[in-house]
């Protein structure tokens, strides 16, 4: 399954287009390397996602065949590290 579809189907990123933009911008990494949206996701891979509001490291536990129910999305990944960031913390007035 493509990385952008995996991120969307598991709810880690809300829209596929947003997931593709994050990959293109270098905010998604697999194994320390910038990941492309078309990267084929495999079980056991560790994915690092950096958004303006959080940093997230996950391990892929399974690949959904189709979009799972919202309550079942967490079965396909395990959160290794999650850090929330304030996007406005560096602004000083």
Secondary structure, 3 states (H helix, E strand, C coil): CEHHHHHHHCCCCCCHHHHHHHHHCCCEEECCEECCCCCECCCCCEEEEECCCEEEEEEECCCCCCCCCHHHHHHHEEEEEEEECCCCCCCCC
